[in-house]
């Protein structure tokens, strides 16, 4: 096995073949020493496809890619081909430049696709912690979807980073589990949350009113779910089972709010797939038995979700139509989100005794971030409650439970479509309700809605 320092570098052509697909941990778990090495050596690797997730570090940029020619970039272009399940963060720029292929897939399906499925990974880059006394390395910042491919990939290359926390719950690796490794010492990338706006804070307060003491929380990525967690500081004995663990979750645990005491699965433990936040979160999770990382096959397992006590799923959206259909992927014609795990968690919450499936969003967006087309634009900005979605249906109306904006709560569970129209209009921004009602009436008269 080759074992080198970051400065010494590693010849990736010894391990990667033309046409290979490479996958690595997303966000803070990205092995940056390896991905930077891949970028530097891309011209002599013969065309490599990379399956990338949520970006935290700006390593791969449009100029590092080549023209897509089927599955992989041709060797003559000397660039990387990129695939992802999401258009979040820097991925939106890559997609807009025509350099990122989006795979619209449920998050829970990714492990199977990458481990021998249609997106089978030939190689895995993995960032791990320094070894413990037994020579075992923690996956550190993520178990998530990529780790399933560790068992099936032809090549595993590790970055052993002594600044990565040793987290519990996730699988551990030894030097025998990889073909080569690079040793580094650098702070992992961070995923800071944006400060909440007044509208986001108002939405969060309404969401907090739906959460019962003792509930188990799932929450999505972004400033709004984080604001929702911060609004729960007055609750008691909350549990956490989520794809993501962030700084707001850490604050709830530190404050004694998220004790997990009433969880029916993994009591006393906050479970997530990856850490997405600050260095303070990484330090908090280091060897902390109250925080455990698991693979996506566990965090998104329907049976485990349904068994959780009062699972309350809190997920954001770009827009929601009057019948409850959710677009979480496209805004103003740009792919900026994903299908993600929202439907899986919403279904789990619906099956959980006392569970609450929630979609939360501000009722409007500014002109710079509004929807692709249509929709009235008044003092309140562009309405995100719409008659017809401007993008794809990321979550069908059959999976949606409760919709929350700063103007109210629309409980769509068991509600006929006509009742849904009324409840959704009531939580739209007041500046847009009349225009939405008129547009709805026109569509109904023309037979354009059912």
PASE-398766 format. One line per 3 residues: number of its first residue (from 1); for each residue z, y, x of C-alpha. Coordinates in Angstrom, 2 decimals. Each point is the difference from the previous one (the first is absolute). Layout:
<sites>
NUM> Z:Y:X ~ ...
</sites>
This chain:
<sites>
1> 0.00:0.00:0.00 ~ -0.92:3.48:1.27 ~ 2.92:2.42:0.06
4> -0.75:3.59:1.07 ~ 1.47:3.47:-0.28 ~ -1.63:2.63:-2.19
7> -1.18:1.94:3.05 ~ -1.60:-3.08:1.56 ~ -2.05:-0.65:-3.10
10> -1.46:-3.22:-1.33 ~ -3.60:-1.21:-0.08 ~ -0.47:-0.67:-3.72
13> -3.41:-1.56:0.59 ~ 1.82:-3.07:1.32 ~ 1.40:-0.59:-3.50
16> -2.28:1.68:-2.55 ~ -3.48:-1.23:-0.88 ~ -2.89:2.00:-1.47
19> 0.40:0.12:-3.75 ~ 3.76:-0.67:-0.02 ~ 2.24:1.51:-2.66
22> 3.28:1.44:1.32 ~ 3.04:0.89:-2.14 ~ 3.25:1.70:0.96
25> 3.13:1.45:-1.55 ~ -0.44:3.21:-1.93 ~ 1.78:3.35:0.09
28> 2.94:0.14:2.37 ~ -0.64:-3.63:0.99 ~ -3.38:0.73:1.58
31> -0.04:-1.31:3.62 ~ -1.41:3.23:1.38 ~ -0.31:-1.17:3.60
34> -2.29:-2.79:-1.23 ~ -2.01:2.04:-2.49 ~ -0.54:2.72:2.62
37> -1.16:-2.72:2.40 ~ -2.40:-1.30:-2.63 ~ -1.47:3.46:-0.46
40> -0.47:0.47:3.75 ~ -1.68:-3.41:0.45 ~ -2.04:0.00:-3.22
43> -3.37:0.50:1.73 ~ 0.18:-3.34:1.79 ~ 1.47:-2.20:-2.72
46> -3.22:-0.74:-1.86 ~ 0.95:1.26:-3.43 ~ 3.49:-0.37:-1.45
49> 1.15:0.41:-3.62 ~ 3.48:1.41:-0.47 ~ 2.03:-0.41:-3.18
52> 2.23:3.07:-0.01 ~ 2.76:0.96:-2.40 ~ 1.90:3.19:-0.67
55> -0.37:2.15:3.14 ~ 2.90:1.79:1.67 ~ -1.55:0.61:3.43
58> -3.37:1.69:0.44 ~ -1.46:-2.64:2.32 ~ -3.28:-0.99:-1.64
61> -2.31:2.87:-0.89 ~ -3.56:0.17:-1.39 ~ -1.54:0.35:3.46
64> 1.45:-3.41:0.96 ~ -2.05:-1.80:-2.65 ~ -3.59:-1.14:-0.16
67> -2.48:-0.41:-2.83 ~ 1.03:-2.87:-2.23 ~ -2.46:-2.90:0.14
70> 1.45:-2.64:-2.27 ~ 3.36:-1.44:0.99 ~ 0.32:1.71:3.37
73> -1.37:2.80:2.10 ~ -2.98:-1.07:2.09 ~ 0.56:-0.30:3.74
76> -2.73:2.56:0.60 ~ 2.04:2.76:-1.64 ~ 3.16:-0.76:1.97
79> 2.22:1.10:-2.85 ~ 2.67:-1.50:-2.19 ~ -0.52:-0.92:-3.65
82> 2.93:0.81:-2.26 ~ 1.30:-1.55:-3.20 ~ 3.12:0.86:-1.98
85> 1.74:-0.49:-3.31 ~ 0.80:3.76:-0.15 ~ -1.36:3.48:0.56
88> 3.41:1.52:0.66 ~ 0.56:2.67:2.66 ~ -2.55:-0.03:2.82
91> -1.88:-2.86:-1.68 ~ -1.36:2.50:-2.53 ~ -1.81:1.84:2.81
94> -1.42:-3.26:1.35 ~ -1.24:-1.03:-3.45 ~ -1.52:3.40:-0.72
97> -1.87:-0.23:3.31 ~ -1.45:-3.36:-1.10 ~ 1.95:-1.84:2.68
100> 2.52:-1.94:-2.10 ~ -0.75:-2.76:-2.50 ~ 2.58:-0.15:-2.80
103> 1.04:-3.38:-1.36 ~ 1.44:0.61:-3.50 ~ 2.54:-2.80:-0.16
106> 3.49:-0.64:-1.26 ~ 2.44:0.31:2.88 ~ 1.47:-3.44:-0.65
109> -3.41:-1.59:0.64 ~ -0.29:1.34:3.56 ~ 1.93:-2.77:1.82
112> -2.27:-2.70:-1.41 ~ -3.16:1.99:0.69 ~ 0.96:0.68:3.62
115> 1.36:-3.47:0.71 ~ -3.10:-2.12:-0.47 ~ -1.48:1.75:-3.04
118> -3.05:2.22:-0.33 ~ 1.54:2.54:2.40 ~ 1.25:-2.60:2.48
121> 1.40:1.58:3.15 ~ -1.24:-1.42:3.29 ~ 2.57:1.97:1.96
124> 3.34:1.66:-0.74 ~ 1.54:2.89:1.93 ~ 3.75:0.07:-0.55
127> 2.69:2.43:1.14 ~ 3.33:-1.69:0.66 ~ 3.44:0.97:1.25
130> 1.53:-0.86:3.34 ~ 1.33:-3.59:0.00 ~ 3.50:-0.99:-1.02
133> 2.19:-2.32:2.06 ~ -1.96:-3.01:-1.19 ~ -3.36:1.48:1.00
136> -1.04:0.75:-3.59 ~ -1.81:3.20:-0.92 ~ 0.34:1.64:-3.42
139> -3.08:1.24:-1.84 ~ 1.97:3.21:-0.01 ~ -1.57:2.46:-2.40
142> -1.99:-2.28:-2.29 ~ -0.42:-3.56:-1.16 ~ -2.27:1.03:-2.88
145> -3.48:-1.46:-0.67 ~ -1.31:-0.38:3.56 ~ 2.57:-2.55:1.20
148> -1.54:-2.77:-2.11 ~ -3.00:0.12:2.34 ~ 2.21:-0.77:3.00
151> -0.14:-3.66:-1.03 ~ -3.78:-0.21:-0.34 ~ -1.52:2.48:2.45
154> -1.69:-1.35:3.13 ~ 1.63:2.69:2.15 ~ 3.33:1.83:-0.19
157> 0.61:2.91:2.38 ~ 3.43:1.63:0.04 ~ 1.26:3.42:0.95
160> 3.61:-0.36:1.08 ~ 1.46:3.46:-0.56 ~ 3.64:0.47:1.01
163> 0.31:2.95:-2.42 ~ -0.73:-2.18:-3.04 ~ 3.10:-0.99:-2.01
166> 1.06:-3.61:-0.28 ~ -0.06:-0.43:-3.77 ~ 1.31:-2.98:-1.89
169> -1.58:-2.14:-2.69 ~ -3.49:0.07:1.45 ~ -1.35:-2.85:2.08
172> 0.54:0.10:3.75 ~ -2.41:-0.90:2.78 ~ 0.35:-1.27:3.53
175> -2.34:0.36:2.96 ~ -1.46:-3.41:-0.90 ~ -1.37:1.48:-3.25
178> -2.52:2.34:1.61 ~ -2.92:-0.23:2.39 ~ 0.76:3.22:1.85
181> 2.27:2.99:-0.21 ~ 0.27:3.60:1.07 ~ 3.41:1.49:0.74
184> 0.59:3.58:-1.13 ~ 2.79:2.46:-0.55 ~ -0.96:2.65:-2.51
187> 1.44:1.35:-3.27 ~ -1.66:-1.67:-2.98 ~ -2.09:2.21:-2.26
190> 1.91:1.65:-2.83 ~ -0.93:0.58:-3.66 ~ 1.73:3.21:-1.11
193> 0.17:0.85:-3.71 ~ -1.26:3.35:-1.21 ~ 2.59:2.33:-1.57
196> -0.09:-0.40:-3.79 ~ -1.42:2.72:-2.21 ~ 1.87:1.29:-3.04
199> -2.18:-2.18:-2.24 ~ 0.66:-3.12:2.09 ~ 3.74:0.69:-0.09
202> -0.15:0.33:-3.78 ~ -1.90:-3.28:-0.30 ~ 2.58:-1.69:2.24
205> 2.87:1.20:-2.16 ~ -1.63:-1.50:-3.09 ~ -0.60:-3.28:1.81
208> 3.66:-0.08:1.06 ~ 0.96:0.14:-3.66 ~ -1.81:-3.31:-0.57
211> 1.81:-1.87:2.80 ~ 3.13:-1.93:-0.98 ~ 2.95:-0.64:2.30
214> -0.46:-3.39:1.65 ~ -3.80:0.11:-0.24 ~ -2.18:-1.33:2.81
217> -2.54:2.57:1.19 ~ -3.58:-0.31:1.14 ~ -1.79:3.17:1.06
220> -3.39:0.92:1.31 ~ -1.15:2.09:2.94 ~ 0.08:3.78:0.00
223> 2.07:3.06:-0.70 ~ 0.44:-0.60:-3.71 ~ 1.63:-3.46:0.23
226> 2.19:1.32:2.81 ~ 1.08:2.93:-2.19 ~ 0.81:-2.46:-2.78
229> 2.34:-1.89:2.33 ~ 1.71:3.22:1.06 ~ 0.63:0.78:-3.67
232> 2.07:-3.19:-0.34 ~ 2.96:1.09:2.11 ~ 2.30:-0.08:-3.03
235> -0.75:-3.65:-0.85 ~ 1.98:-3.08:0.92 ~ -0.74:-3.46:1.42
238> -3.75:0.38:0.18 ~ -2.03:-2.67:1.75 ~ -3.24:0.28:1.98
241> -2.92:-2.43:0.07 ~ -3.19:1.78:0.97 ~ -3.12:-0.20:2.10
244> 1.26:3.04:1.90 ~ 3.37:1.14:1.30 ~ 0.15:3.75:0.68
247> 2.46:2.71:0.97 ~ 0.99:0.64:-3.61 ~ 0.97:-3.67:-0.37
250> 2.05:0.31:3.20 ~ 1.80:3.03:-1.44 ~ 0.89:-1.95:-3.16
253> 1.40:-2.87:2.06 ~ 1.98:2.33:2.26 ~ 1.42:1.83:-3.02
256> 1.26:-3.26:-1.51 ~ -2.36:0.32:-2.96 ~ -2.35:-2.87:0.88
259> 2.51:-2.76:0.68 ~ -2.09:-2.82:-1.45 ~ 3.23:-1.40:-1.44
262> -1.58:-0.91:-3.32 ~ -3.32:-1.37:1.30 ~ -0.75:-3.47:-1.26
265> -2.23:-0.75:3.01 ~ 1.13:0.99:3.50 ~ 3.26:1.63:-1.13
268> 1.34:2.64:2.36 ~ -3.30:0.28:1.86 ~ -2.80:2.58:-0.22
271> -3.27:-1.91:0.35 ~ -3.34:1.51:0.96 ~ -3.29:-0.86:1.63
274> -0.11:2.83:2.54 ~ 1.88:3.07:1.16 ~ -1.76:3.30:-0.71
277> 1.93:3.05:1.07 ~ 1.78:1.66:2.90 ~ 1.65:-1.07:3.23
280> 3.32:0.28:-1.83 ~ -1.17:-2.77:-2.35 ~ -0.98:-2.19:2.93
283> 3.42:0.42:1.58 ~ 1.69:-0.72:-3.33 ~ -1.94:-3.25:-0.45
286> 0.63:-1.28:3.51 ~ 2.02:-3.25:-0.31 ~ 1.31:1.21:-3.38
289> 0.75:-2.98:-2.26 ~ -0.27:2.25:-3.07 ~ -3.72:0.52:0.70
292> -2.49:-2.85:0.21 ~ -3.77:-0.11:0.30 ~ -2.08:-2.76:-1.61
295> -3.66:-0.88:-0.35 ~ -2.13:1.18:-2.91 ~ 0.01:-3.55:-1.35
298> 3.71:0.54:-0.64 ~ 0.25:3.71:-0.87 ~ -2.81:-0.27:-2.57
301> 0.77:-3.51:-1.30 ~ -0.18:0.12:-3.85 ~ 2.83:-2.50:-0.45
304> 2.33:1.90:2.34 ~ -0.81:3.32:-1.66 ~ 0.62:-1.39:-3.48
307> 3.32:-1.45:1.14 ~ 1.34:3.32:1.27 ~ 2.66:1.77:-2.03
310> -1.45:2.88:-2.02 ~ -2.95:0.45:2.35 ~ -1.06:3.63:-0.30
313> -3.43:0.57:1.51 ~ -0.81:3.62:0.90 ~ -3.62:0.63:0.97
316> -2.13:3.14:0.18 ~ -3.52:0.66:-1.27 ~ -2.81:2.49:0.42
319> -0.75:0.16:-3.72 ~ 0.75:-1.89:-3.21 ~ -2.12:0.01:-3.14
322> 1.35:0.38:-3.50 ~ 0.02:-3.76:-0.59 ~ 1.97:-0.72:3.19
325> -2.73:-1.00:2.46 ~ 0.87:1.01:3.56 ~ -2.21:1.27:2.80
328> 1.86:-0.23:3.32 ~ -3.07:-0.08:2.23 ~ -2.43:2.91:-0.33
331> 0.58:3.76:-0.20 ~ -2.84:2.51:-0.12 ~ -2.42:-2.75:0.97
334> 1.97:-0.88:3.16 ~ 1.66:-3.37:0.50 ~ 3.56:1.00:0.87
337> 2.19:-2.78:-1.45 ~ -0.14:-3.70:-0.74 ~ 0.38:-2.68:-2.63
340> 3.11:-0.99:1.95 ~ 2.86:-1.96:-1.46 ~ 0.67:2.15:-3.06
343> -1.28:-2.52:-2.55 ~ 1.96:-2.82:1.62 ~ 3.24:1.96:-0.06
346> -0.59:1.36:-3.51 ~ -0.55:-3.52:-1.27 ~ 3.10:-1.17:1.84
349> 2.07:2.78:-1.53 ~ -1.34:-0.83:-3.47 ~ 1.13:-3.62:0.45
352> 3.35:0.91:1.53 ~ 2.91:0.03:-2.49 ~ 0.66:3.68:-0.65
355> -2.79:1.03:2.36 ~ -1.94:3.26:-0.31 ~ -3.61:0.37:1.23
358> -0.55:3.70:0.83 ~ -3.03:2.05:1.00 ~ 1.01:3.51:1.02
361> -2.16:3.05:0.75 ~ 0.02:3.78:-0.37 ~ -1.99:1.01:-3.07
364> -2.39:2.17:2.01 ~ -1.58:0.32:3.43 ~ -1.21:3.13:1.73
367> -3.70:0.71:0.15 ~ -0.13:-1.34:3.57 ~ 1.43:-3.36:-0.96
370> -1.06:-0.46:-3.57 ~ -2.10:-2.77:-1.44 ~ -3.66:-0.50:0.68
373> -1.48:1.78:-2.99 ~ 0.72:1.13:-3.49 ~ 3.37:0.92:-1.41
376> 1.22:3.44:-0.93 ~ 1.30:2.22:2.76 ~ 2.45:2.65:-1.10
379> 3.18:1.57:1.27 ~ 1.46:-3.47:0.48 ~ -2.84:-1.13:2.30
382> -2.22:-3.00:-0.71 ~ 1.45:-2.49:-2.46 ~ 0.86:-3.42:1.37
385> 0.44:-1.29:-3.54 ~ -3.60:-0.50:-1.08 ~ -2.09:-1.35:-2.83
388> -2.25:-1.93:2.35 ~ 0.77:-0.95:3.58 ~ -2.16:1.56:2.71
391> 0.51:-3.03:2.24 ~ 0.47:-3.76:-0.33 ~ 2.67:-1.73:-2.06
394> 2.48:-1.01:2.70 ~ 2.60:-1.25:-2.49 ~ -1.08:-1.02:-3.52
397> 1.79:1.39:-3.03 ~ 1.25:-3.50:-0.80 ~ 2.23:0.11:3.12
400> 1.34:3.52:-0.48 ~ 3.43:0.52:-1.53 ~ 1.46:3.49:0.28
403> -1.85:3.14:1.15 ~ 2.07:2.92:1.28 ~ -0.98:3.61:0.69
406> 2.16:3.08:0.36 ~ -0.59:0.62:-3.72 ~ 1.35:-3.27:-1.33
409> -0.04:-3.77:-0.22 ~ -2.67:-2.00:-1.84 ~ 1.14:-3.56:-0.71
412> -3.22:-1.93:-0.62 ~ 1.56:-3.45:-0.19 ~ -1.14:-1.70:-3.20
415> -1.65:3.21:-1.22 ~ -3.40:-0.07:-1.76 ~ -2.73:2.09:1.59
418> 0.27:2.77:-2.58 ~ 3.72:0.32:0.64 ~ -0.67:0.05:3.74
421> -2.33:2.97:-0.51 ~ 2.78:1.96:-1.70 ~ 2.65:-0.86:2.58
424> -2.26:0.78:2.96 ~ -1.07:3.35:-1.45 ~ 3.68:0.90:-0.35
427> 0.61:-0.38:3.76 ~ -3.15:1.85:1.12 ~ 0.36:3.55:1.25
430> 0.30:2.37:-3.00 ~ -3.00:2.02:1.29 ~ -2.24:-3.05:-0.42
433> 1.22:-1.72:-3.15 ~ -2.33:1.78:-2.43 ~ -3.07:-0.59:2.19
436> 0.94:-3.66:0.50 ~ 0.52:-0.49:-3.73 ~ -3.40:1.57:-0.75
439> -1.73:-2.14:2.63 ~ 1.71:-3.09:-1.35 ~ -1.13:0.79:-3.56
442> -3.58:0.54:1.13 ~ -0.05:-3.31:1.88 ~ 1.46:-1.87:-2.94
445> -2.58:1.49:-2.37 ~ -2.80:-1.00:2.37 ~ 1.35:-3.52:0.37
448> 0.52:0.54:3.72 ~ 3.58:-1.29:-0.03 ~ 1.63:-3.11:-1.39
</sites>
